[in-house]
């Protein structure tokens, strides 16, 4: 059974957005002890992980998939 539900274009977008969300707080001098800085890094990390493992739990819950196979 194939668990991948994230397609190639979706993975690329998630990877770019995730890296940006991880890097931006540091470039802006935000502290990770601040709520916005911490939230951005956490969301960015989730996007990067879901891009790498090709699986999004939220997609599974709502029955969506961008993977065509």
C-alpha positions in Angstrom: 0.0 0.0 0.0 1.4 3.4 -1.1 1.4 6.0 1.7 2.7 8.9 -0.3 0.0 11.5 -0.9 2.2 14.6 -1.7 3.1 15.1 -5.4 6.3 16.5 -6.9 5.1 20.1 -7.4 3.5 20.1 -3.9 6.8 18.8 -2.4 8.8 21.5 -4.1 6.5 24.3 -2.9 6.5 22.8 0.7 10.3 22.6 0.7 10.8 26.2 -0.5 8.1 27.6 1.8 9.4 25.5 4.7 13.0 26.6 4.3 11.9 30.2 4.0 9.8 30.0 7.2 12.7 28.5 9.1 15.3 31.1 7.8 13.2 34.3 7.9 12.9 34.7 11.7 16.7 34.5 12.0 17.3 37.0 9.2 14.8 39.4 10.8 16.5 39.0 14.2 13.5 37.4 15.8 14.0 35.4 18.9 12.7 31.8 19.1 11.3 32.6 22.5 8.8 34.9 20.7 5.6 33.3 19.6 5.8 34.5 15.9 9.4 33.3 15.5 8.8 30.0 17.1 5.5 29.4 15.1 7.3 30.2 11.8 10.1 27.7 12.6 7.7 25.0 13.7 5.4 25.4 10.6 8.5 25.5 8.4 9.9 22.3 9.9 6.5 20.6 9.4 6.5 21.6 5.7 10.0 20.4 5.2 9.3 17.0 6.9 6.1 16.4 4.9 8.0 17.3 1.7 10.8 14.8 2.5 8.6 11.9 3.6 6.0 12.6 0.8 3.1 12.2 3.3 0.8 14.8 4.8 -1.4 13.7 7.7 -3.9 16.5 7.0 -4.3 15.3 3.4 -5.0 11.8 4.8 -7.7 13.2 7.1 -9.5 15.1 4.4 -8.9 12.5 1.7 -6.8 14.8 -0.5 -3.8 13.8 -2.5 -1.5 15.6 -5.0 0.4 12.4 -5.8 -0.9 11.0 -9.1 0.4 7.5 -8.6 
